[in-house]
Amino acid sequence: MYERMRSNHRNRCFKMCNPAIAYNRTSMKRKISALALLPLVIWSCYYNKEDELYGANGACNTDNVTYATTVTGLLTAYGCLGCHTGPSPEGNINLQGHANVKAVAGSGRLYGAISHAPGYHPMPHGGTKMNQCDITRIKAWIDAGAPNN
């Protein structure tokens, strides 16, 4: 038993007192840690952009675009109605009700603002631009004469 304890002590002392072995273990641990983290770093750089994946009209369905469902739904979802309704709407552009939205669309200001066209104030102000499919759907509604449907 004494011999076994002495043998264990020698092994521990050899490992702890030999800097080359200690360095190799630390170095190996660092390499393994770096390799384990590499997939996470690569995966975190991955992103999807709908426009790049599907193109402007790739998976965008412009059939059955209506004012009541599609247009008002998008204007609400992107926060347009929060600023452009009420007694004193921002920029004096009122998007409350079909007649007002049709007037803004007919002047070109609606499409120009949401598509960030030169000469128009990009909307939503301070927010992210509408995705291309949503812009295309509103454009299809405008091109159909902005009907009250």
C-alpha positions in Angstrom: 0.0 0.0 0.0 2.8 2.3 0.8 4.4 1.6 -2.5 1.1 2.5 -4.3 0.8 5.8 -2.4 4.4 6.6 -3.3 3.7 5.8 -7.0 0.6 8.1 -7.1 2.6 10.8 -5.4 5.4 10.5 -8.0 2.8 10.7 -10.9 1.2 13.7 -9.4 4.5 15.4 -8.7 5.7 14.6 -12.2 2.6 16.0 -13.8 2.5 19.1 -11.6 6.2 19.8 -11.5 6.8 19.3 -15.2 5.8 22.5 -17.0 5.8 21.0 -20.5 3.0 18.6 -19.6 1.0 21.3 -17.8 1.4 23.6 -20.9 0.4 20.9 -23.3 -2.8 20.1 -21.3 -3.7 23.8 -21.1 -3.0 24.3 -24.8 -5.0 21.2 -25.7 -8.0 22.4 -23.6 -7.9 25.8 -25.4 -7.8 24.1 -28.8 -10.8 21.9 -27.9 -12.7 24.8 -26.6 -12.0 26.9 -29.7 -13.1 24.0 -31.9 -16.3 23.5 -29.9 -17.2 27.2 -30.2 -16.4 27.5 -33.9 -19.8 26.1 -35.2 -21.6 28.6 -32.9 -19.6 31.5 -34.3 -20.3 30.5 -37.8 -24.0 29.8 -37.2 -24.4 33.2 -35.5 -23.3 34.9 -38.7 -26.0 33.3 -40.7 -29.0 35.4 -41.6 -32.0 35.3 -43.9 -33.2 38.1 -45.9 -36.6 37.4 -47.6 -35.8 39.6 -50.6 -32.5 37.8 -51.2 -34.0 34.4 -50.7 -37.1 34.8 -52.8 -36.5 37.8 -55.0 -38.9 40.7 -55.4 -41.8 38.5 -56.6 -40.5 35.0 -55.9 -42.9 33.7 -53.2 -45.1 36.8 -53.0 -48.8 36.3 -53.7 -50.5 39.4 -55.1 -53.8 37.6 -55.8 -56.8 38.7 -53.8 -55.1 41.9 -52.4 -57.9 43.9 -50.8 -58.1 47.2 -49.0 -60.0 45.8 -46.0 -57.7 42.9 -45.3 -54.3 43.4 -47.0 -53.7 47.1 -47.1 -55.2 48.0 -43.7 -53.5 45.0 -42.2 -50.1 46.1 -43.5 -50.6 49.7 -42.5 -51.5 48.6 -39.0 -48.7 46.0 -38.8 -46.0 48.5 -39.8 -47.3 51.2 -37.4 -48.4 53.6 -40.1 -51.8 54.2 -38.5 -50.2 55.1 -35.1 -48.9 58.4 -36.6 -51.1 59.1 -39.7 -54.6 59.1 -38.1 -56.5 61.4 -35.8 -57.1 65.1 -35.8 -53.5 66.1 -36.6 -51.7 63.3 -38.5 -47.9 63.4 -38.9 -46.8 65.2 -42.1 -50.5 66.1 -42.7 -50.9 62.6 -44.3 -54.1 61.0 -43.1 -54.3 57.2 -43.6 -57.6 56.8 -41.7 -60.3 55.3 -44.0 -60.3 54.2 -47.6 -60.8 57.7 -49.2 -57.7 59.1 -47.5 -55.5 56.1 -48.3 -56.7 56.1 -51.9 -55.8 59.9 -52.1 -52.3 59.3 -50.7 -51.8 56.3 -53.0 -53.1 58.2 -56.0 -50.6 61.0 -55.5 -47.7 58.5 -55.4 -46.8 59.4 -51.9 -47.8 56.0 -50.4 -45.7 53.9 -52.7 -42.8 56.4 -52.8 -42.6 56.4 -49.0 -42.8 52.7 -48.4 -40.4 51.8 -51.2 -37.9 54.5 -50.0 -37.9 56.1 -53.5 -35.8 59.2 -54.0 -37.7 62.4 -53.3 -40.0 60.8 -50.7 -39.7 60.6 -46.9 -38.9 56.9 -46.2 -41.5 55.2 -44.1 -42.0 53.9 -41.5 -40.1 56.7 -39.9 -37.4 55.4 -37.7 -38.5 51.8 -38.3 -37.4 49.1 -40.7 -38.5 49.2 -44.3 -41.4 47.0 -45.3 -40.3 43.8 -46.8 -40.4 43.7 -50.6 -43.4 41.3 -50.8 -45.5 43.7 -48.7 -44.5 46.6 -50.8 -45.4 44.6 -53.9 -48.8 43.7 -52.5 -49.6 47.4 -51.8 -48.4 48.3 -55.3 -50.7 45.7 -56.8 -53.6 47.3 -54.9 -52.6 50.7 -56.2 -52.2 49.5 -59.7 -55.7 47.9 -59.6 -57.1 51.4 -59.0 -57.0 51.3 -55.1 -60.5 49.7 -54.9 -62.5 49.8 -51.7 -62.8 46.0 -51.4 
